[in-house]
């Protein structure tokens, strides 16, 4: 999330000031920020991804995505994808449907599925409940938004081969994780890796290293 004065203990919360500096850095440093769907098309058609190409995503659909992050994205013309938890829309601290429709109508933000209830799918024992989280979140979002919802985010980044297949069966074209490990190739459209930008990225040098991919490479090999 984005915070004006974030709790230093919450490493996944970035201050508004840092977020503004990071987005300005992307703009001024010539980064090619594209929608996640456009990145997926490049991968799907095995096209070369231009250097310095990246996509911006937000998980969980926090209210600050609209009140704080969205004005910055709009200022610099940077597209982003927000993964919302369907049954949490309009609840405490989360986006309202009005917020969501406003961002969608402006065309800069893509709204995507993060399940119905944000349950760790690997812990769901019932096949019926698993399918509901994946299939119904897509169907209900599509009914509410009036457009196709093709992108899915695994809660806490956790999934397995069966869950991955259910996402495909539901009709999604792309799903993202965090670091799915070496069992899945980096160009797997249903296990796309993402880099978490946290409070440690407040230093622009650290931010630049992280988004370069070098940091991810080191981290993966350190885990061997």
Beta strands, then each sheet from edge to edge (+ up, - down):
strand 1: 2-3
strand 2: 14-15
strand 3: 32-33
strand 4: 53-54
strand 5: 57-60
strand 6: 80-84
strand 7: 109-113
strand 8: 151-153
strand 9: 174-176
sheet 1: 1+ 2+
sheet 2: 3+ 4+
sheet 3: 5+ 6+ 7+
sheet 4: 8+ 9+
end
